[in-house]
Every structure is written in structure tokens, then in C-alpha cells.
Amino acid sequence: MLPELGLGLIPGAGGTVSLVRRMGRHRTAWLATTGRTIDAATARRWGLVDEIELF
């Protein structure tokens, strides 16, 4: 989730640029326009997370 959306703000270029590099522009646009969250497995599959550790 992009926290700026909860405040009614447009996400800044810094965060959205790095997201585009990691997971692509379509997925970044989806996150930026919907304000929805994704689970850890989806984040891993999309390339946003490198590793998931279970404790």
C-alpha cells in the first residue's frame, strides 16, 4: 500500500519510481490508484520483496 493515498495525497515520485523498477508500471499504477494492500506472497511474486522469513 502507498500510505499517501490514505491521506488523500498523490504518491511522490521517489517511491513510485522505485516501485516501477521493482515490479513494473502496471502493478505500481494499480497500487497507486486503488490504495489496496497486497499480502507477502504477492509482494514476493511481484518482485517487491526479496525474501519471506517465517518465525
mmCIF entry with sequence, helices, sheets and N, C-alpha, C, O atoms, coordinates in Angstrom:
data_MODEL
# 
_entry.id   MODEL 
# 
_entity.id                         1 
_entity.type                       polymer 
_entity.pdbx_number_of_molecules   1 
# 
_entity_poly.entity_id                      1 
_entity_poly.type                           'polypeptide(L)' 
_entity_poly.nstd_linkage                   no 
_entity_poly.nstd_monomer                   no 
_entity_poly.pdbx_seq_one_letter_code       MLPELGLGLIPGAGGTVSLVRRMGRHRTAWLATTGRTIDAATARRWGLVDEIELF 
_entity_poly.pdbx_seq_one_letter_code_can   MLPELGLGLIPGAGGTVSLVRRMGRHRTAWLATTGRTIDAATARRWGLVDEIELF 
_entity_poly.pdbx_strand_id                 A 
# 
loop_
_entity_poly_seq.entity_id 
_entity_poly_seq.num 
_entity_poly_seq.mon_id 
_entity_poly_seq.hetero 
1 1  MET n 
1 2  LEU n 
1 3  PRO n 
1 4  GLU n 
1 5  LEU n 
1 6  GLY n 
1 7  LEU n 
1 8  GLY n 
1 9  LEU n 
1 10 ILE n 
1 11 PRO n 
1 12 GLY n 
1 13 ALA n 
1 14 GLY n 
1 15 GLY n 
1 16 THR n 
1 17 VAL n 
1 18 SER n 
1 19 LEU n 
1 20 VAL n 
1 21 ARG n 
1 22 ARG n 
1 23 MET n 
1 24 GLY n 
1 25 ARG n 
1 26 HIS n 
1 27 ARG n 
1 28 THR n 
1 29 ALA n 
1 30 TRP n 
1 31 LEU n 
1 32 ALA n 
1 33 THR n 
1 34 THR n 
1 35 GLY n 
1 36 ARG n 
1 37 THR n 
1 38 ILE n 
1 39 ASP n 
1 40 ALA n 
1 41 ALA n 
1 42 THR n 
1 43 ALA n 
1 44 ARG n 
1 45 ARG n 
1 46 TRP n 
1 47 GLY n 
1 48 LEU n 
1 49 VAL n 
1 50 ASP n 
1 51 GLU n 
1 52 ILE n 
1 53 GLU n 
1 54 LEU n 
1 55 PHE n 
# 
_struct_asym.id          A 
_struct_asym.entity_id   1 
# 
loop_
_struct_conf.conf_type_id 
_struct_conf.id 
_struct_conf.pdbx_PDB_helix_id 
_struct_conf.beg_label_comp_id 
_struct_conf.beg_label_asym_id 
_struct_conf.beg_label_seq_id 
_struct_conf.pdbx_beg_PDB_ins_code 
_struct_conf.end_label_comp_id 
_struct_conf.end_label_asym_id 
_struct_conf.end_label_seq_id 
_struct_conf.pdbx_end_PDB_ins_code 
_struct_conf.beg_auth_comp_id 
_struct_conf.beg_auth_asym_id 
_struct_conf.beg_auth_seq_id 
_struct_conf.end_auth_comp_id 
_struct_conf.end_auth_asym_id 
_struct_conf.end_auth_seq_id 
_struct_conf.pdbx_PDB_helix_class 
_struct_conf.details 
_struct_conf.pdbx_PDB_helix_length 
HELX_P HELX_P1 AA1 PRO A 3  ? LEU A 7  ? PRO A 3  LEU A 7  5 ? 5  
HELX_P HELX_P2 AA2 ALA A 13 ? MET A 23 ? ALA A 13 MET A 23 1 ? 11 
HELX_P HELX_P3 AA3 ARG A 25 ? THR A 34 ? ARG A 25 THR A 34 1 ? 10 
HELX_P HELX_P4 AA4 ALA A 40 ? TRP A 46 ? ALA A 40 TRP A 46 1 ? 7  
# 
_struct_conf_type.id          HELX_P 
_struct_conf_type.criteria    ? 
_struct_conf_type.reference   ? 
# 
loop_
_atom_site.group_PDB 
_atom_site.id 
_atom_site.type_symbol 
_atom_site.label_atom_id 
_atom_site.label_alt_id 
_atom_site.label_comp_id 
_atom_site.label_asym_id 
_atom_site.label_entity_id 
_atom_site.label_seq_id 
_atom_site.pdbx_PDB_ins_code 
_atom_site.Cartn_x 
_atom_site.Cartn_y 
_atom_site.Cartn_z 
_atom_site.occupancy 
_atom_site.B_iso_or_equiv 
_atom_site.pdbx_formal_charge 
_atom_site.auth_seq_id 
_atom_site.auth_comp_id 
_atom_site.auth_asym_id 
_atom_site.auth_atom_id 
_atom_site.pdbx_PDB_model_num 
ATOM 1   N N  . MET A 1 1  ? 0.841  -1.182  0.000   1.00 0.00 ? 1  MET A N  1 
ATOM 2   C CA . MET A 1 1  ? 0.000  0.000   0.000   1.00 0.00 ? 1  MET A CA 1 
ATOM 3   C C  . MET A 1 1  ? 0.884  1.243   0.000   1.00 0.00 ? 1  MET A C  1 
ATOM 4   O O  . MET A 1 1  ? 1.965  1.249   0.590   1.00 0.00 ? 1  MET A O  1 
ATOM 5   N N  . LEU A 1 2  ? 0.432  2.255   -0.642  1.00 0.00 ? 2  LEU A N  1 
ATOM 6   C CA . LEU A 1 2  ? 1.122  3.536   -0.616  1.00 0.00 ? 2  LEU A CA 1 
ATOM 7   C C  . LEU A 1 2  ? 0.418  4.416   0.421   1.00 0.00 ? 2  LEU A C  1 
ATOM 8   O O  . LEU A 1 2  ? -0.732 4.801   0.211   1.00 0.00 ? 2  LEU A O  1 
ATOM 9   N N  . PRO A 1 3  ? 1.081  4.740   1.532   1.00 0.00 ? 3  PRO A N  1 
ATOM 10  C CA . PRO A 1 3  ? 0.420  5.444   2.635   1.00 0.00 ? 3  PRO A CA 1 
ATOM 11  C C  . PRO A 1 3  ? -0.125 6.820   2.283   1.00 0.00 ? 3  PRO A C  1 
ATOM 12  O O  . PRO A 1 3  ? -1.060 7.293   2.928   1.00 0.00 ? 3  PRO A O  1 
ATOM 13  N N  . GLU A 1 4  ? 0.434  7.464   1.282   1.00 0.00 ? 4  GLU A N  1 
ATOM 14  C CA . GLU A 1 4  ? -0.054 8.795   0.899   1.00 0.00 ? 4  GLU A CA 1 
ATOM 15  C C  . GLU A 1 4  ? -1.530 8.762   0.500   1.00 0.00 ? 4  GLU A C  1 
ATOM 16  O O  . GLU A 1 4  ? -2.259 9.732   0.708   1.00 0.00 ? 4  GLU A O  1 
ATOM 17  N N  . LEU A 1 5  ? -1.958 7.649   -0.069  1.00 0.00 ? 5  LEU A N  1 
ATOM 18  C CA . LEU A 1 5  ? -3.345 7.559   -0.530  1.00 0.00 ? 5  LEU A CA 1 
ATOM 19  C C  . LEU A 1 5  ? -4.332 7.670   0.617   1.00 0.00 ? 5  LEU A C  1 
ATOM 20  O O  . LEU A 1 5  ? -5.426 8.208   0.449   1.00 0.00 ? 5  LEU A O  1 
ATOM 21  N N  . GLY A 1 6  ? -3.953 7.165   1.783   1.00 0.00 ? 6  GLY A N  1 
ATOM 22  C CA . GLY A 1 6  ? -4.816 7.269   2.955   1.00 0.00 ? 6  GLY A CA 1 
ATOM 23  C C  . GLY A 1 6  ? -5.006 8.697   3.424   1.00 0.00 ? 6  GLY A C  1 
ATOM 24  O O  . GLY A 1 6  ? -5.971 9.009   4.122   1.00 0.00 ? 6  GLY A O  1 
ATOM 25  N N  . LEU A 1 7  ? -4.084 9.558   3.038   1.00 0.00 ? 7  LEU A N  1 
ATOM 26  C CA . LEU A 1 7  ? -4.157 10.975  3.396   1.00 0.00 ? 7  LEU A CA 1 
ATOM 27  C C  . LEU A 1 7  ? -4.751 11.822  2.277   1.00 0.00 ? 7  LEU A C  1 
ATOM 28  O O  . LEU A 1 7  ? -4.861 13.042  2.404   1.00 0.00 ? 7  LEU A O  1 
ATOM 29  N N  . GLY A 1 8  ? -5.131 11.174  1.186   1.00 0.00 ? 8  GLY A N  1 
ATOM 30  C CA . GLY A 1 8  ? -5.689 11.900  0.053   1.00 0.00 ? 8  GLY A CA 1 
ATOM 31  C C  . GLY A 1 8  ? -4.645 12.588  -0.801  1.00 0.00 ? 8  GLY A C  1 
ATOM 32  O O  . GLY A 1 8  ? -4.959 13.532  -1.526  1.00 0.00 ? 8  GLY A O  1 
ATOM 33  N N  . LEU A 1 9  ? -3.401 12.125  -0.724  1.00 0.00 ? 9  LEU A N  1 
ATOM 34  C CA . LEU A 1 9  ? -2.310 12.729  -1.480  1.00 0.00 ? 9  LEU A CA 1 
ATOM 35  C C  . LEU A 1 9  ? -1.891 11.830  -2.630  1.00 0.00 ? 9  LEU A C  1 
ATOM 36  O O  . LEU A 1 9  ? -2.101 10.617  -2.590  1.00 0.00 ? 9  LEU A O  1 
ATOM 37  N N  . ILE A 1 10 ? -1.307 12.421  -3.640  1.00 0.00 ? 10 ILE A N  1 
ATOM 38  C CA . ILE A 1 10 ? -0.742 11.655  -4.752  1.00 0.00 ? 10 ILE A CA 1 
ATOM 39  C C  . ILE A 1 10 ? 0.644  11.195  -4.319  1.00 0.00 ? 10 ILE A C  1 
ATOM 40  O O  . ILE A 1 10 ? 1.428  12.009  -3.832  1.00 0.00 ? 10 ILE A O  1 
ATOM 41  N N  . PRO A 1 11 ? 0.965  9.921   -4.481  1.00 0.00 ? 11 PRO A N  1 
ATOM 42  C CA . PRO A 1 11 ? 2.289  9.438   -4.073  1.00 0.00 ? 11 PRO A CA 1 
ATOM 43  C C  . PRO A 1 11 ? 3.412  10.197  -4.776  1.00 0.00 ? 11 PRO A C  1 
ATOM 44  O O  . PRO A 1 11 ? 3.297  10.553  -5.949  1.00 0.00 ? 11 PRO A O  1 
ATOM 45  N N  . GLY A 1 12 ? 4.488  10.436  -4.049  1.00 0.00 ? 12 GLY A N  1 
ATOM 46  C CA . GLY A 1 12 ? 5.627  11.160  -4.589  1.00 0.00 ? 12 GLY A CA 1 
ATOM 47  C C  . GLY A 1 12 ? 6.392  10.348  -5.620  1.00 0.00 ? 12 GLY A C  1 
ATOM 48  O O  . GLY A 1 12 ? 6.263  9.126   -5.686  1.00 0.00 ? 12 GLY A O  1 
ATOM 49  N N  . ALA A 1 13 ? 7.175  11.029  -6.409  1.00 0.00 ? 13 ALA A N  1 
ATOM 50  C CA . ALA A 1 13 ? 7.923  10.377  -7.486  1.00 0.00 ? 13 ALA A CA 1 
ATOM 51  C C  . ALA A 1 13 ? 8.970  9.405   -6.959  1.00 0.00 ? 13 ALA A C  1 
ATOM 52  O O  . ALA A 1 13 ? 9.217  8.379   -7.594  1.00 0.00 ? 13 ALA A O  1 
ATOM 53  N N  . GLY A 1 14 ? 9.590  9.692   -5.824  1.00 0.00 ? 14 GLY A N  1 
ATOM 54  C CA . GLY A 1 14 ? 10.645 8.832   -5.305  1.00 0.00 ? 14 GLY A CA 1 
ATOM 55  C C  . GLY A 1 14 ? 10.181 7.406   -5.064  1.00 0.00 ? 14 GLY A C  1 
ATOM 56  O O  . GLY A 1 14 ? 10.801 6.460   -5.550  1.00 0.00 ? 14 GLY A O  1 
ATOM 57  N N  . GLY A 1 15 ? 9.103  7.247   -4.323  1.00 0.00 ? 15 GLY A N  1 
ATOM 58  C CA . GLY A 1 15 ? 8.601  5.914   -4.029  1.00 0.00 ? 15 GLY A CA 1 
ATOM 59  C C  . GLY A 1 15 ? 8.034  5.205   -5.239  1.00 0.00 ? 15 GLY A C  1 
ATOM 60  O O  . GLY A 1 15 ? 8.257  4.009   -5.426  1.00 0.00 ? 15 GLY A O  1 
ATOM 61  N N  . THR A 1 16 ? 7.311  5.926   -6.050  1.00 0.00 ? 16 THR A N  1 
ATOM 62  C CA . THR A 1 16 ? 6.688  5.274   -7.200  1.00 0.00 ? 16 THR A CA 1 
ATOM 63  C C  . THR A 1 16 ? 7.714  4.901   -8.264  1.00 0.00 ? 16 THR A C  1 
ATOM 64  O O  . THR A 1 16 ? 7.518  3.917   -8.977  1.00 0.00 ? 16 THR A O  1 
ATOM 65  N N  . VAL A 1 17 ? 8.792  5.650   -8.390  1.00 0.00 ? 17 VAL A N  1 
ATOM 66  C CA . VAL A 1 17 ? 9.834  5.305   -9.355  1.00 0.00 ? 17 VAL A CA 1 
ATOM 67  C C  . VAL A 1 17 ? 10.511 4.010   -8.948  1.00 0.00 ? 17 VAL A C  1 
ATOM 68  O O  . VAL A 1 17 ? 10.743 3.141   -9.788  1.00 0.00 ? 17 VAL A O  1 
ATOM 69  N N  . SER A 1 18 ? 10.833 3.872   -7.664  1.00 0.00 ? 18 SER A N  1 
ATOM 70  C CA . SER A 1 18 ? 11.493 2.645   -7.223  1.00 0.00 ? 18 SER A CA 1 
ATOM 71  C C  . SER A 1 18 ? 10.553 1.449   -7.334  1.00 0.00 ? 18 SER A C  1 
ATOM 72  O O  . SER A 1 18 ? 11.002 0.340   -7.626  1.00 0.00 ? 18 SER A O  1 
ATOM 73  N N  . LEU A 1 19 ? 9.269  1.653   -7.110  1.00 0.00 ? 19 LEU A N  1 
ATOM 74  C CA . LEU A 1 19 ? 8.309  0.553   -7.270  1.00 0.00 ? 19 LEU A CA 1 
ATOM 75  C C  . LEU A 1 19 ? 8.228  0.114   -8.725  1.00 0.00 ? 19 LEU A C  1 
ATOM 76  O O  . LEU A 1 19 ? 8.174  -1.083  -9.008  1.00 0.00 ? 19 LEU A O  1 
ATOM 77  N N  . VAL A 1 20 ? 8.220  1.061   -9.642  1.00 0.00 ? 20 VAL A N  1 
ATOM 78  C CA . VAL A 1 20 ? 8.162  0.728   -11.071 1.00 0.00 ? 20 VAL A CA 1 
ATOM 79  C C  . VAL A 1 20 ? 9.363  -0.126  -11.465 1.00 0.00 ? 20 VAL A C  1 
ATOM 80  O O  . VAL A 1 20 ? 9.224  -1.086  -12.223 1.00 0.00 ? 20 VAL A O  1 
ATOM 81  N N  . ARG A 1 21 ? 10.522 0.217   -10.960 1.00 0.00 ? 21 ARG A N  1 
ATOM 82  C CA . ARG A 1 21 ? 11.725 -0.555  -11.278 1.00 0.00 ? 21 ARG A CA 1 
ATOM 83  C C  . ARG A 1 21 ? 11.646 -1.980  -10.740 1.00 0.00 ? 21 ARG A C  1 
ATOM 84  O O  . ARG A 1 21 ? 12.159 -2.911  -11.361 1.00 0.00 ? 21 ARG A O  1 
ATOM 85  N N  . ARG A 1 22 ? 11.008 -2.148  -9.597  1.00 0.00 ? 22 ARG A N  1 
ATOM 86  C CA . ARG A 1 22 ? 10.954 -3.478  -8.980  1.00 0.00 ? 22 ARG A CA 1 
ATOM 87  C C  . ARG A 1 22 ? 9.834  -4.345  -9.518  1.00 0.00 ? 22 ARG A C  1 
ATOM 88  O O  . ARG A 1 22 ? 10.025 -5.546  -9.711  1.00 0.00 ? 22 ARG A O  1 
ATOM 89  N N  . MET A 1 23 ? 8.657  -3.759  -9.765  1.00 0.00 ? 23 MET A N  1 
ATOM 90  C CA . MET A 1 23 ? 7.519  -4.616  -10.107 1.00 0.00 ? 23 MET A CA 1 
ATOM 91  C C  . MET A 1 23 ? 6.746  -4.192  -11.343 1.00 0.00 ? 23 MET A C  1 
ATOM 92  O O  . MET A 1 23 ? 5.724  -4.801  -11.657 1.00 0.00 ? 23 MET A O  1 
ATOM 93  N N  . GLY A 1 24 ? 7.197  -3.172  -12.050 1.00 0.00 ? 24 GLY A N  1 
ATOM 94  C CA . GLY A 1 24 ? 6.544  -2.774  -13.289 1.00 0.00 ? 24 GLY A CA 1 
ATOM 95  C C  . GLY A 1 24 ? 5.530  -1.664  -13.116 1.00 0.00 ? 24 GLY A C  1 
ATOM 96  O O  . GLY A 1 24 ? 4.991  -1.448  -12.030 1.00 0.00 ? 24 GLY A O  1 
ATOM 97  N N  . ARG A 1 25 ? 5.283  -0.965  -14.214 1.00 0.00 ? 25 ARG A N  1 
ATOM 98  C CA . ARG A 1 25 ? 4.404  0.213   -14.132 1.00 0.00 ? 25 ARG A CA 1 
ATOM 99  C C  . ARG A 1 25 ? 2.937  -0.129  -13.948 1.00 0.00 ? 25 ARG A C  1 
ATOM 100 O O  . ARG A 1 25 ? 2.213  0.628   -13.300 1.00 0.00 ? 25 ARG A O  1 
ATOM 101 N N  . HIS A 1 26 ? 2.476  -1.241  -14.494 1.00 0.00 ? 26 HIS A N  1 
ATOM 102 C CA . HIS A 1 26 ? 1.065  -1.582  -14.356 1.00 0.00 ? 26 HIS A CA 1 
ATOM 103 C C  . HIS A 1 26 ? 0.703  -1.941  -12.918 1.00 0.00 ? 26 HIS A C  1 
ATOM 104 O O  . HIS A 1 26 ? -0.339 -1.528  -12.410 1.00 0.00 ? 26 HIS A O  1 
ATOM 105 N N  . ARG A 1 27 ? 1.561  -2.704  -12.277 1.00 0.00 ? 27 ARG A N  1 
ATOM 106 C CA . ARG A 1 27 ? 1.299  -3.060  -10.877 1.00 0.00 ? 27 ARG A CA 1 
ATOM 107 C C  . ARG A 1 27 ? 1.438  -1.842  -9.973  1.00 0.00 ? 27 ARG A C  1 
ATOM 108 O O  . ARG A 1 27 ? 0.664  -1.677  -9.030  1.00 0.00 ? 27 ARG A O  1 
ATOM 109 N N  . THR A 1 28 ? 2.415  -0.992  -10.254 1.00 0.00 ? 28 THR A N  1 
ATOM 110 C CA . THR A 1 28 ? 2.565  0.237   -9.477  1.00 0.00 ? 28 THR A CA 1 
ATOM 111 C C  . THR A 1 28 ? 1.353  1.132   -9.656  1.00 0.00 ? 28 THR A C  1 
ATOM 112 O O  . THR A 1 28 ? 0.851  1.693   -8.682  1.00 0.00 ? 28 THR A O  1 
ATOM 113 N N  . ALA A 1 29 ? 0.878  1.274   -10.878 1.00 0.00 ? 29 ALA A N  1 
ATOM 114 C CA . ALA A 1 29 ? -0.310 2.092   -11.126 1.00 0.00 ? 29 ALA A CA 1 
ATOM 115 C C  . ALA A 1 29 ? -1.521 1.528   -10.401 1.00 0.00 ? 29 ALA A C  1 
ATOM 116 O O  . ALA A 1 29 ? -2.334 2.282   -9.865  1.00 0.00 ? 29 ALA A O  1 
ATOM 117 N N  . TRP A 1 30 ? -1.644 0.211   -10.383 1.00 0.00 ? 30 TRP A N  1 
ATOM 118 C CA . TRP A 1 30 ? -2.768 -0.420  -9.684  1.00 0.00 ? 30 TRP A CA 1 
ATOM 119 C C  . TRP A 1 30 ? -2.716 -0.093  -8.194  1.00 0.00 ? 30 TRP A C  1 
ATOM 120 O O  . TRP A 1 30 ? -3.728 0.285   -7.605  1.00 0.00 ? 30 TRP A O  1 
ATOM 121 N N  . LEU A 1 31 ? -1.532 -0.239  -7.581  1.00 0.00 ? 31 LEU A N  1 
ATOM 122 C CA . LEU A 1 31 ? -1.400 0.093   -6.165  1.00 0.00 ? 31 LEU A CA 1 
ATOM 123 C C  . LEU A 1 31 ? -1.679 1.573   -5.907  1.00 0.00 ? 31 LEU A C  1 
ATOM 124 O O  . LEU A 1 31 ? -2.341 1.923   -4.930  1.00 0.00 ? 31 LEU A O  1 
ATOM 125 N N  . ALA A 1 32 ? -1.174 2.436   -6.784  1.00 0.00 ? 32 ALA A N  1 
ATOM 126 C CA . ALA A 1 32 ? -1.317 3.880   -6.596  1.00 0.00 ? 32 ALA A CA 1 
ATOM 127 C C  . ALA A 1 32 ? -2.745 4.355   -6.781  1.00 0.00 ? 32 ALA A C  1 
ATOM 128 O O  . ALA A 1 32 ? -3.154 5.332   -6.153  1.00 0.00 ? 32 ALA A O  1 
ATOM 129 N N  . THR A 1 33 ? -3.500 3.695   -7.616  1.00 0.00 ? 33 THR A N  1 
ATOM 130 C CA . THR A 1 33 ? -4.862 4.167   -7.874  1.00 0.00 ? 33 THR A CA 1 
ATOM 131 C C  . THR A 1 33 ? -5.919 3.489   -7.003  1.00 0.00 ? 33 THR A C  1 
ATOM 132 O O  . THR A 1 33 ? -6.995 4.049   -6.794  1.00 0.00 ? 33 THR A O  1 
ATOM 133 N N  . THR A 1 34 ? -5.630 2.306   -6.498  1.00 0.00 ? 34 THR A N  1 
ATOM 134 C CA . THR A 1 34 ? -6.640 1.603   -5.695  1.00 0.00 ? 34 THR A CA 1 
ATOM 135 C C  . THR A 1 34 ? -6.454 1.787   -4.203  1.00 0.00 ? 34 THR A C  1 
ATOM 136 O O  . THR A 1 34 ? -7.428 1.762   -3.452  1.00 0.00 ? 34 THR A O  1 
ATOM 137 N N  . GLY A 1 35 ? -5.201 1.974   -3.755  1.00 0.00 ? 35 GLY A N  1 
ATOM 138 C CA . GLY A 1 35 ? -4.946 2.079   -2.324  1.00 0.00 ? 35 GLY A CA 1 
ATOM 139 C C  . GLY A 1 35 ? -5.064 0.749   -1.595  1.00 0.00 ? 35 GLY A C  1 
ATOM 140 O O  . GLY A 1 35 ? -5.094 0.716   -0.365  1.00 0.00 ? 35 GLY A O  1 
ATOM 141 N N  . ARG A 1 36 ? -5.129 -0.326  -2.328  1.00 0.00 ? 36 ARG A N  1 
ATOM 142 C CA . ARG A 1 36 ? -5.280 -1.651  -1.722  1.00 0.00 ? 36 ARG A CA 1 
ATOM 143 C C  . ARG A 1 36 ? -3.931 -2.165  -1.224  1.00 0.00 ? 36 ARG A C  1 
ATOM 144 O O  . ARG A 1 36 ? -2.872 -1.676  -1.619  1.00 0.00 ? 36 ARG A O  1 
ATOM 145 N N  . THR A 1 37 ? -3.999 -3.150  -0.359  1.00 0.00 ? 37 THR A N  1 
ATOM 146 C CA . THR A 1 37 ? -2.784 -3.781  0.142   1.00 0.00 ? 37 THR A CA 1 
ATOM 147 C C  . THR A 1 37 ? -2.609 -5.133  -0.539  1.00 0.00 ? 37 THR A C  1 
ATOM 148 O O  . THR A 1 37 ? -3.562 -5.711  -1.060  1.00 0.00 ? 37 THR A O  1 
ATOM 149 N N  . ILE A 1 38 ? -1.384 -5.620  -0.526  1.00 0.00 ? 38 ILE A N  1 
ATOM 150 C CA . ILE A 1 38 ? -1.112 -6.949  -1.053  1.00 0.00 ? 38 ILE A CA 1 
ATOM 151 C C  . ILE A 1 38 ? -0.450 -7.763  0.051   1.00 0.00 ? 38 ILE A C  1 
ATOM 152 O O  . ILE A 1 38 ? 0.197  -7.207  0.939   1.00 0.00 ? 38 ILE A O  1 
ATOM 153 N N  . ASP A 1 39 ? -0.611 -9.063  -0.008  1.00 0.00 ? 39 ASP A N  1 
ATOM 154 C CA . ASP A 1 39 ? 0.000  -9.916  1.011   1.00 0.00 ? 39 ASP A CA 1 
ATOM 155 C C  . ASP A 1 39 ? 1.463  -10.177 0.660   1.00 0.00 ? 39 ASP A C  1 
ATOM 156 O O  . ASP A 1 39 ? 1.927  -9.838  -0.429  1.00 0.00 ? 39 ASP A O  1 
ATOM 157 N N  . ALA A 1 40 ? 2.174  -10.786 1.603   1.00 0.00 ? 40 ALA A N  1 
ATOM 158 C CA . ALA A 1 40 ? 3.608  -11.020 1.438   1.00 0.00 ? 40 ALA A CA 1 
ATOM 159 C C  . ALA A 1 40 ? 3.910  -11.916 0.241   1.00 0.00 ? 40 ALA A C  1 
ATOM 160 O O  . ALA A 1 40 ? 4.872  -11.672 -0.488  1.00 0.00 ? 40 ALA A O  1 
ATOM 161 N N  . ALA A 1 41 ? 3.105  -12.940 0.035   1.00 0.00 ? 41 ALA A N  1 
ATOM 162 C CA . ALA A 1 41 ? 3.344  -13.852 -1.088  1.00 0.00 ? 41 ALA A CA 1 
ATOM 163 C C  . ALA A 1 41 ? 3.206  -13.127 -2.427  1.00 0.00 ? 41 ALA A C  1 
ATOM 164 O O  . ALA A 1 41 ? 3.996  -13.357 -3.343  1.00 0.00 ? 41 ALA A O  1 
ATOM 165 N N  . THR A 1 42 ? 2.223  -12.267 -2.539  1.00 0.00 ? 42 THR A N  1 
ATOM 166 C CA . THR A 1 42 ? 2.038  -11.495 -3.771  1.00 0.00 ? 42 THR A CA 1 
ATOM 167 C C  . THR A 1 42 ? 3.200  -10.525 -3.958  1.00 0.00 ? 42 THR A C  1 
ATOM 168 O O  . THR A 1 42 ? 3.719  -10.378 -5.064  1.00 0.00 ? 42 THR A O  1 
ATOM 169 N N  . ALA A 1 43 ? 3.608  -9.863  -2.875  1.00 0.00 ? 43 ALA A N  1 
ATOM 170 C CA . ALA A 1 43 ? 4.745  -8.941  -2.952  1.00 0.00 ? 43 ALA A CA 1 
ATOM 171 C C  . ALA A 1 43 ? 6.003  -9.674  -3.410  1.00 0.00 ? 43 ALA A C  1 
ATOM 172 O O  . ALA A 1 43 ? 6.786  -9.133  -4.191  1.00 0.00 ? 43 ALA A O  1 
ATOM 173 N N  . ARG A 1 44 ? 6.196  -10.878 -2.940  1.00 0.00 ? 44 ARG A N  1 
ATOM 174 C CA . ARG A 1 44 ? 7.360  -11.690 -3.351  1.00 0.00 ? 44 ARG A CA 1 
ATOM 175 C C  . ARG A 1 44 ? 7.262  -12.056 -4.829  1.00 0.00 ? 44 ARG A C  1 
ATOM 176 O O  . ARG A 1 44 ? 8.239  -11.945 -5.571  1.00 0.00 ? 44 ARG A O  1 
ATOM 177 N N  . ARG A 1 45 ? 6.085  -12.488 -5.247  1.00 0.00 ? 45 ARG A N  1 
ATOM 178 C CA . ARG A 1 45 ? 5.863  -12.880 -6.641  1.00 0.00 ? 45 ARG A CA 1 
ATOM 179 C C  . ARG A 1 45 ? 6.061  -11.692 -7.589  1.00 0.00 ? 45 ARG A C  1 
ATOM 180 O O  . ARG A 1 45 ? 6.571  -11.863 -8.696  1.00 0.00 ? 45 ARG A O  1 
ATOM 181 N N  . TRP A 1 46 ? 5.667  -10.511 -7.168  1.00 0.00 ? 46 TRP A N  1 
ATOM 182 C CA . TRP A 1 46 ? 5.779  -9.313  -7.994  1.00 0.00 ? 46 TRP A CA 1 
ATOM 183 C C  . TRP A 1 46 ? 7.183  -8.718  -7.984  1.00 0.00 ? 46 TRP A C  1 
ATOM 184 O O  . TRP A 1 46 ? 7.461  -7.802  -8.758  1.00 0.00 ? 46 TRP A O  1 
ATOM 185 N N  . GLY A 1 47 ? 8.071  -9.212  -7.129  1.00 0.00 ? 47 GLY A N  1 
ATOM 186 C CA . GLY A 1 47 ? 9.428  -8.694  -7.060  1.00 0.00 ? 47 GLY A CA 1 
ATOM 187 C C  . GLY A 1 47 ? 9.620  -7.547  -6.094  1.00 0.00 ? 47 GLY A C  1 
ATOM 188 O O  . GLY A 1 47 ? 10.679 -6.920  -6.078  1.00 0.00 ? 47 GLY A O  1 
ATOM 189 N N  . LEU A 1 48 ? 8.609  -7.264  -5.289  1.00 0.00 ? 48 LEU A N  1 
ATOM 190 C CA . LEU A 1 48 ? 8.697  -6.165  -4.332  1.00 0.00 ? 48 LEU A CA 1 
ATOM 191 C C  . LEU A 1 48 ? 9.446  -6.587  -3.076  1.00 0.00 ? 48 LEU A C  1 
ATOM 192 O O  . LEU A 1 48 ? 10.050 -5.753  -2.402  1.00 0.00 ? 48 LEU A O  1 
ATOM 193 N N  . VAL A 1 49 ? 9.410  -7.870  -2.761  1.00 0.00 ? 49 VAL A N  1 
ATOM 194 C CA . VAL A 1 49 ? 10.075 -8.438  -1.585  1.00 0.00 ? 49 VAL A CA 1 
ATOM 195 C C  . VAL A 1 49 ? 11.070 -9.483  -2.074  1.00 0.00 ? 49 VAL A C  1 
ATOM 196 O O  . VAL A 1 49 ? 10.763 -10.274 -2.967  1.00 0.00 ? 49 VAL A O  1 
ATOM 197 N N  . ASP A 1 50 ? 12.250 -9.482  -1.491  1.00 0.00 ? 50 ASP A N  1 
ATOM 198 C CA . ASP A 1 50 ? 13.277 -10.444 -1.902  1.00 0.00 ? 50 ASP A CA 1 
ATOM 199 C C  . ASP A 1 50 ? 13.148 -11.789 -1.184  1.00 0.00 ? 50 ASP A C  1 
ATOM 200 O O  . ASP A 1 50 ? 13.444 -12.837 -1.758  1.00 0.00 ? 50 ASP A O  1 
ATOM 201 N N  . GLU A 1 51 ? 12.706 -11.752 0.067   1.00 0.00 ? 51 GLU A N  1 
ATOM 202 C CA . GLU A 1 51 ? 12.666 -12.975 0.854   1.00 0.00 ? 51 GLU A CA 1 
ATOM 203 C C  . GLU A 1 51 ? 11.598 -12.857 1.928   1.00 0.00 ? 51 GLU A C  1 
ATOM 204 O O  . GLU A 1 51 ? 11.372 -11.778 2.476   1.00 0.00 ? 51 GLU A O  1 
ATOM 205 N N  . ILE A 1 52 ? 10.944 -13.972 2.225   1.00 0.00 ? 52 ILE A N  1 
ATOM 206 C CA . ILE A 1 52 ? 9.966  -14.031 3.311   1.00 0.00 ? 52 ILE A CA 1 
ATOM 207 C C  . ILE A 1 52 ? 10.495 -15.012 4.347   1.00 0.00 ? 52 ILE A C  1 
ATOM 208 O O  . ILE A 1 52 ? 10.788 -16.164 4.029   1.00 0.00 ? 52 ILE A O  1 
ATOM 209 N N  . GLU A 1 53 ? 10.614 -14.554 5.577   1.00 0.00 ? 53 GLU A N  1 
ATOM 210 C CA . GLU A 1 53 ? 11.073 -15.414 6.652   1.00 0.00 ? 53 GLU A CA 1 
ATOM 211 C C  . GLU A 1 53 ? 9.931  -15.653 7.614   1.00 0.00 ? 53 GLU A C  1 
ATOM 212 O O  . GLU A 1 53 ? 9.231  -14.722 8.013   1.00 0.00 ? 53 GLU A O  1 
ATOM 213 N N  . LEU A 1 54 ? 9.750  -16.895 7.980   1.00 0.00 ? 54 LEU A N  1 
ATOM 214 C CA . LEU A 1 54 ? 8.736  -17.253 8.955   1.00 0.00 ? 54 LEU A CA 1 
ATOM 215 C C  . LEU A 1 54 ? 9.405  -17.478 10.293  1.00 0.00 ? 54 LEU A C  1 
ATOM 216 O O  . LEU A 1 54 ? 10.409 -18.185 10.385  1.00 0.00 ? 54 LEU A O  1 
ATOM 217 N N  . PHE A 1 55 ? 8.857  -16.885 11.313  1.00 0.00 ? 55 PHE A N  1 
ATOM 218 C CA . PHE A 1 55 ? 9.430  -17.035 12.659  1.00 0.00 ? 55 PHE A CA 1 
ATOM 219 C C  . PHE A 1 55 ? 8.587  -17.961 13.475  1.00 0.00 ? 55 PHE A C  1 
ATOM 220 O O  . PHE A 1 55 ? 8.900  -18.218 14.637  1.00 0.00 ? 55 PHE A O  1 
# 
